[in-house]
C-alpha cells in the first residue's frame, strides 16, 4: 500500500513525498525511496525508521500499518499536531478509543476501506436495509487474499454496523462470512433475501490503487480541517460540494 500511495502521489501535482517510514531492521532502510519505487531518478527521500523525524517533515501522515503501531503513531501525530489519514484495519476497541482521543487535538480521517465505491456501498446498504425492513434476511460475505490477517475485514464489520443501525437491531443479528483465498484484492457483498426475491449489493476491488486513490483524496481533504474524527463520507461530501 505504501508504494502504491507514493507512486500515485508522485503523479499528482498536489502532492510530494516528504518521508517514507518502515520498521527497524527493514532491508531497504537508508535507500532512496525513488529507487525502491523503481524510478529512474532519485527522489531525495531515504527510507527511514525514525517516526518523529518522518512525521515532522510532513504536512499530512498517511498510515496503513498494524493496529498496535497505528495507535502509537496516532499519539505521535497528536503531539506533533499533524493531520493523519488512517486505513489500518483490525483495531481493537481500546485502540479505536486511543485514536478518537487523539482526534480531540488533530484531525483524523479513519476508514476501514478508503475506496470511494465501498463508501457509497455503505450508504446504499443502509438505505436498502431500511427500505426492505425486518422481513428480509441480511448477511455480509467478504473475500480477501490468504495473507490478510483480520477476519471478517474491517469493511465487513462496518457493513454489519450500517445494516444493524438501519434495521434498529444489534450488530450480532447480522452474520458476516469471510473467505481467505489466493490473491483476491477485496470483494464485499451484502445479501438481502425475502420470501420471493433477493437483492445483492457487491463491490469488487480490482487493484489496491482504489484504496490509495481514496487515501490521497482524504489527505487533500484533511489538511485544512479542524481537529475531529472524520470518515470517508465527510471526504466525499466535501468533494461533491
N, C-alpha and C positions, 0 to 999 in steps of 0.2 A: 504493500500500500504506500509506503513512504516513497519508493521510487516512482510509482505511478503518479502520485500527487506532485512530486517535484518535476517530473517530465512535463506534465500538463501546465504547471505553474510557469515553467520557462517558455511556454508557447503563448502565454497571456501577458500582455504588456502591463497589466495592473500589478503583477507580482514579480518578486525576485526572491531568491533563496538566501536567507540571512545565515542559516546554520543547518546542519544535519546531525542528528543525535542518534547514537547507538549505545548499547550496554558495554560495560567494561569487558575487555577480552575479545571483542569482535575483531576478526582478522583484517578488516578494512580500515580500522581506526588510523587516522593520520593521512589517509589517501585523499586526493582531491575528489570531491563528490561528482564533479563532471566526468571524471574517468570511470567512476563506479556506475554512472548512468549510461556510459558508453558514448559520451560526446567526444568529438574530435579535439575540442579545445578545453583548457582548464576552466573551471568555474570560479576558482579562487576561494572556495569554501572547503575546508577539510572536515572529514567525518570525525566527530568528537564524542566523548563520553561525559563532558563537563556540562551538566544540566544548567547550572546557574549562568555560565557564560553564554551558552546557546540561547537561553531564554532572554537574556539581557539584550542580545543583538537583534531580536525580532520585534516586529510590531504586533504580530499575532502568532500564537502557537497552535499547530495542528497536531493532535495526539491520537495515534492509533497504536496502542501497545497492549500491555497486560493490566488487568484490574488493579493489582497491588501497586504497580508502577504508576498508573494513571492517578491514583489517589494521592501519591506523593507529589507528582508533577503538578497537579492542580493546586496544591498548597504552595508550591514554589511560585507558580504563576500568580497566585494571590499576593504573595509577599512582594513580588516584583511589579505588580499592577499590570500584568499582561493578559489581554483577552485570549481565551483559549477555546478551540473547537475540538470536541471530544467524540470520537467514533468507536471507542473501545466498548466491547460487549462483555457480558458475563460478570458485571459488577454486583457485589453483594449489597444488601440494604444499608449496611454500615458504610460501605464505600460511597454509595449514592448520597447518603446523608452528608458525608465529608465534602463531596463535590458541591452540593447545594449550599453548604455553609460557605464555601469559597465564593459562590455567586453573590454573596452579600457585598463583596468588595470589588469583584471583577466580573465583566460579562462573560458568560459561558454558553456556548451552543452545544447541547448534548443530544445525540440521536443514536439509537442502536443501528440505524441504517440511513446513510446520507443520500441515498438515491432519491431523486425527485419523484420518480414514478412510484416508489414504495410509499412515500409520504402522501401521495394522492390516494394510494390504496387504503391507507389508514382512514381517510375521510370517507371514501366510498364504502368501506366495510362497515363503518359506524352507521352510515345512512341506511344501508341495506338491512342491517340487523334491526334498526329501529322501525323501519317500514314493515318488515315481514313479521316481527313480533315473536312471541314465545312458541307459536305453533310450528315454527321451523327449527329443526335441529341445526346446530352450528359447530363446526370443527375447523381447526387450522392444521395444515400439513406443510412442512418445510423440508427442503433438501439442500445439503451443502457438501463440499469436498470432505474426504475422510480425515483430513488433518484438523478440521475445526474442533476446538476443544469443548465449547459450551453447547449444550443441547437441552431443550429447544433453544433456538437462536434468540438473540435479543429482539429481533424484528418480530418473531413469532410471539414472544411474550408481550410485546407492545400491541400486537393484533388482538391477543386474548384480552388485554385490558380494555381496548377500544370496544370490542364486541360485548364484553361484560357490562361496561358502562352504558352502552346503548340499550341493552336488554334489562338493565337495572337488576343484575344478578351478580353474585360473587364470581371472581375470576376462575375459581375452581370448577365452575359449571361449564367452562369452555375447554374441551380437550385440545391438546396440541401434540402433534406427532412429528418426530424428527427422523430424517434419513441422512446417513453419512456414507457417501459412496463416490469413488472416482475423483474427478476434478470439477464437480458441479460448483459454479460460482455462487449461486444462490437462487432458489426458487421458493416462492411462498404462495399458498393457495388458501383462500377462505371458502369453505363449503357451507351453503345454507340450503338445507333439504327439507321440503314439505311433503305432504301426502301424495302429491301428484306432479311435482316439479322440483328441479334442483337448479340453484344459482351458484356459479363458481366464479370467483374473482381471483385472478392469477397474475403475479408479477414474476418475470424471469430476468435475472441479470445475466447478460451475455459476456460482460467484461467487468473487471474491477474498476475500469475507468469511470463507470457511473457513480461509484462511491467517491472517487477522487474529485469528479466534477462537482458533486454536491458539497464536498468539504471545502473546496475553493470558493464556491458560492457563499457558503456560511462564513468563511474567513473575510470575504469582502463586506458582508453584512455586519459582522460583529465588531469590526474595528472602531466604529463610531457610536456604538451603543452604550448606554449607561450600565452599571453593574446590574446583573439579574440572571435568571435562569431561562434560557431560550431553547426552542427546538426548531426543527426544520419547517414547521408550519409558520413560524414567525419569519423565517428566511424567505419562504415562498410568497407570503403575503406582501412583504416589502418589495420583492422583485416584481410583483404584479402591479404594484401601486403606480 
